[in-house]
Amino acid sequence: MARYRLDPERSRFSVHTVATGLLSFMGHSPTFAVRDFTGVVDFEDDLIANLRLELTVGAGGLAVTADVKATDRREIQDRMRAEVLETPAFPDIRFRAAAAATDRLAQGRYRVFLEGTLSLHGVARAHRLDAELEVFADSLRLRGKTGLRMSDYGIRPVTALGGTIRLKDDVKLAFDLVALPEAS
């Protein structure tokens, strides 16, 4: 069994939102870096078709990446944690998936189609993820993009300034996850 542990220090993971509404031109479309996560990728020997992924994100660990004033950054992050994700009640976001299909693109490089369950804000739903997997002698890398609708997970629409700024229901996630072999 080949087992790899995700390395947040070497990985990049972000959530992109888009503002709408009367004042959306002011650039209030925050991007959040996902910094607090753990997870494993495993598969039997060289059988990528049997790949499994387990990922847990600390919902309170999302941080605004935009160049904004410290007070604005703090307000956005505090509201996101308290009012949007409600992190005291729902501290973790989990994704558990297995390969539904794989296509070999080149030696050590694959397109993987993962089907699993995304648990967010107390709601668990089926989620499909398409990604590219590269397997190296000393690590692996899983990268791709996916999206989700906040309302599918019971998350209320985010508004500010009396509704003149509103975040779209759809958010995009981009990931470039590096994993290192787990010591036996």
C-alpha positions as CSV (number, residue, x, y, z in Angstrom):
1,M,0.0,0.0,0.0
2,A,1.4,3.4,-1.0
3,R,0.3,6.0,1.5
4,Y,1.1,9.8,1.3
5,R,0.4,12.5,3.8
6,L,-0.5,16.0,2.5
7,D,2.0,18.7,3.2
8,P,0.4,22.1,3.7
9,E,3.7,23.9,3.6
10,R,4.4,22.8,0.1
11,S,0.8,23.0,-1.1
12,R,-1.5,25.7,-2.4
13,F,-5.2,25.7,-1.8
14,S,-7.6,28.6,-2.2
15,V,-11.3,29.5,-2.3
16,H,-12.3,32.2,-4.8
17,T,-15.5,34.2,-4.4
18,V,-17.1,36.8,-6.7
19,A,-19.0,39.9,-5.6
20,T,-22.1,41.1,-7.3
21,G,-24.4,44.0,-6.5
22,L,-24.3,47.8,-6.8
23,L,-20.9,48.3,-5.3
24,S,-19.2,45.1,-6.6
25,F,-17.0,47.2,-8.9
26,M,-15.1,48.2,-5.7
27,G,-13.3,44.9,-5.8
28,H,-14.8,43.1,-2.9
29,S,-14.3,39.6,-4.3
30,P,-12.2,38.0,-1.6
31,T,-9.9,35.0,-2.1
32,F,-9.1,32.9,0.9
33,A,-6.0,30.8,1.4
34,V,-6.7,27.4,2.9
35,R,-3.9,26.9,5.4
36,D,-5.1,24.5,8.0
37,F,-5.6,21.1,6.4
38,T,-4.5,17.5,6.8
39,G,-5.1,14.5,4.7
40,V,-3.8,11.3,3.1
41,V,-3.8,9.9,-0.4
42,D,-3.4,6.1,-0.7
43,F,-3.6,3.4,-3.3
44,E,-2.6,-0.2,-3.5
45,D,0.9,-0.6,-5.0
46,D,0.9,1.1,-8.4
47,L,-2.8,0.8,-8.9
48,I,-3.8,4.4,-9.3
49,A,-7.3,3.2,-10.1
50,N,-7.7,2.3,-6.4
51,L,-6.7,5.8,-5.2
52,R,-8.4,7.2,-2.1
53,L,-8.3,10.7,-0.8
54,E,-9.2,11.9,2.7
55,L,-9.0,15.7,3.3
56,T,-9.9,17.6,6.4
57,V,-9.9,21.4,6.5
58,G,-10.0,23.5,9.7
59,A,-12.8,25.9,8.7
60,G,-11.4,28.6,11.0
61,G,-8.0,28.5,9.2
62,L,-9.1,30.3,6.0
63,A,-7.3,33.6,5.5
64,V,-7.9,36.5,3.1
65,T,-5.1,36.8,0.6
66,A,-6.0,40.2,-1.0
67,D,-4.0,43.3,-0.2
68,V,-6.5,44.9,2.1
69,K,-6.2,47.0,5.3
70,A,-5.6,44.9,8.4
71,T,-8.9,46.1,9.9
72,D,-10.8,45.0,6.7
73,R,-9.0,41.7,6.6
74,R,-9.9,41.0,10.3
75,E,-13.5,42.0,9.7
76,I,-13.9,39.8,6.5
77,Q,-12.3,36.8,8.2
78,D,-14.3,37.2,11.5
79,R,-17.6,37.5,9.6
80,M,-16.7,34.5,7.4
81,R,-15.9,32.4,10.4
82,A,-18.8,33.6,12.6
83,E,-21.7,34.2,10.1
84,V,-20.9,32.2,7.0
85,L,-19.1,29.0,8.0
86,E,-20.2,29.2,11.7
87,T,-16.9,27.6,12.8
88,P,-17.8,27.1,16.5
89,A,-20.6,24.7,15.4
90,F,-18.9,23.3,12.2
91,P,-15.1,23.4,12.8
92,D,-14.2,21.0,10.1
93,I,-14.8,20.5,6.4
94,R,-14.2,17.0,5.1
95,F,-13.8,15.4,1.7
96,R,-13.5,11.7,1.4
97,A,-13.3,10.2,-2.1
98,A,-12.2,7.3,-4.2
99,A,-11.2,7.2,-7.9
100,A,-14.1,6.5,-10.1
101,A,-11.9,6.5,-13.2
102,T,-8.3,7.2,-14.1
103,D,-6.6,8.0,-17.4
104,R,-2.9,7.6,-17.8
105,L,-1.6,10.7,-19.6
106,A,2.1,9.9,-19.5
107,Q,4.6,8.0,-17.2
108,G,3.7,8.9,-13.7
109,R,1.0,11.4,-14.8
110,Y,-2.8,10.7,-14.6
111,R,-6.2,12.3,-14.9
112,V,-8.2,11.1,-12.0
113,F,-12.0,11.4,-11.5
114,L,-12.8,11.2,-7.8
115,E,-16.3,10.6,-6.4
116,G,-17.0,11.1,-2.8
117,T,-18.7,13.0,0.0
118,L,-18.1,16.7,0.9
119,S,-19.2,17.5,4.4
120,L,-19.5,21.3,5.0
121,H,-21.6,23.3,7.4
122,G,-23.3,20.2,8.8
123,V,-24.4,18.9,5.3
124,A,-22.9,15.9,3.5
125,R,-23.3,15.8,-0.3
126,A,-21.9,13.8,-3.1
127,H,-19.1,15.7,-4.9
128,R,-17.1,14.9,-8.0
129,L,-13.6,16.1,-8.5
130,D,-11.5,16.0,-11.6
131,A,-7.8,16.4,-11.0
132,E,-4.3,15.7,-12.4
133,L,-2.1,13.4,-10.4
134,E,1.7,13.3,-10.8
135,V,3.6,10.6,-9.0
136,F,7.3,11.2,-8.3
137,A,9.9,9.0,-6.6
138,D,9.7,11.1,-3.4
139,S,6.2,12.7,-3.5
140,L,3.0,13.1,-5.4
141,R,1.0,16.2,-6.6
142,L,-2.7,16.4,-7.0
143,R,-4.0,19.6,-8.7
144,G,-7.2,20.9,-10.2
145,K,-10.2,23.2,-9.7
146,T,-13.7,22.5,-8.6
147,G,-16.8,24.5,-7.6
148,L,-19.7,24.3,-5.2
149,R,-22.8,26.3,-4.3
150,M,-22.9,27.6,-0.8
151,S,-26.7,27.2,-0.6
152,D,-26.3,23.5,-1.2
153,Y,-24.7,23.3,2.2
154,G,-27.1,25.5,4.0
155,I,-24.9,28.6,3.9
156,R,-26.8,31.8,3.7
157,P,-26.0,34.4,1.0
158,V,-23.2,36.7,2.1
159,T,-24.1,40.5,2.0
160,A,-22.4,43.7,3.2
161,L,-23.2,47.3,3.2
162,G,-26.9,46.9,3.4
163,G,-27.0,44.4,0.4
164,T,-25.1,46.7,-2.0
165,I,-22.3,44.0,-2.0
166,R,-23.3,40.4,-2.2
167,L,-21.2,37.3,-2.9
168,K,-22.3,34.9,-5.6
169,D,-23.6,31.6,-4.4
170,D,-21.0,29.7,-6.5
171,V,-17.4,29.6,-5.2
172,K,-14.4,28.1,-6.9
173,L,-11.7,26.1,-5.2
174,A,-8.2,25.7,-6.7
175,F,-5.7,23.2,-5.3
176,D,-2.2,22.1,-5.9
177,L,-1.6,19.6,-3.1
178,V,1.8,18.0,-2.5
179,A,2.0,14.8,-0.5
180,L,5.0,13.0,0.9
181,P,5.3,9.2,1.5
182,E,4.2,8.3,5.0
183,A,6.8,6.7,7.1
184,S,6.1,3.0,7.8
